[in-house]
């Protein structure tokens, strides 16, 4: 598949993920937190906490959009893309830490059930996995950028 088509597909996926995320944050999460927290005001605190945690994924979508632009211009292996992917790893790690700290605080304050805590730990684990994979991809893209620069200098 040609790089321009790949870039278009990647952007389409980013739009889809953005829409799904918006629906989750606007409708599904408030419903679920109401079920978890009951009617005593705790759902609003949980909603705000989850809405704040939704900021880094939208930053990631923006970064991936920029990467897709680079791919469309046949500039996949650049140091700029390596830094962008490294930033994705940092955002995933920070969001995972935010979730972990929040879950522990909510658990000790008896504002989430043990089941909700365990479910939240899957989110933490997924974020850590994304951070590790993004860090690996960043390293590989950086190595590829070095090779690309060497090839570009070769006559």
C-alpha positions, 0 to 999 in steps of 0.5 A, a space after each residue: 500500500 502506498 504511503 499516502 493511502 497509509 497516512 489517510 487510513 491512519 488519520 481515519 483511525 485517529 478520527 474514529 478513536 477521537 469520536 469513540 473517546 468522546 462518546 465514552 467520556 461524555 456518555 458511557 463513563 458518567 453512566 458507569 461511575 453512577 453505577 459504581 459510586 451510587 447517588 452520593 456525589 462520588 460519581 462527579 469526582 470520578 467523572 472529573 478524574 476520568 475526564 482529566 485522564 482523557 487529555 493525554 490520549 487526545 494529545 496522542 491523537 494529535 501527535 499521531 496525526 502529525 506522524 501520519 502527515 510525515 508518512 504521507 510526505 514519505 518522511 517516516 523515519 525522521 528524528 522528529 518522528 522518533 521524538 514524537 513517538 517518545 512523547 507518546 511513551 511519556 504521555 502513556 507513562 504519565 497517564 498510567 501513573 495518574 490512574 494508579 495514584 488516583 485508584 489507590 486514593 479512591 480505594 483507600 477513601 472507599 470511593 471505588 469497589 475492589 472490582 472497580 479498582 481491579 478494572 482500573 488496574 487493567 487500564 494502568 497495565 494497558 498504559 504501561 504496555 503502550 508506554 513500553 511499546 512506544 519507547 521501543 518504536 521511538 528507539 527503532 525509528 531513531 535508528 532507522 533515521 540514522 540509516 536514512 540519513 546515511 543513505 541520503 548522503 550516499 551518492 
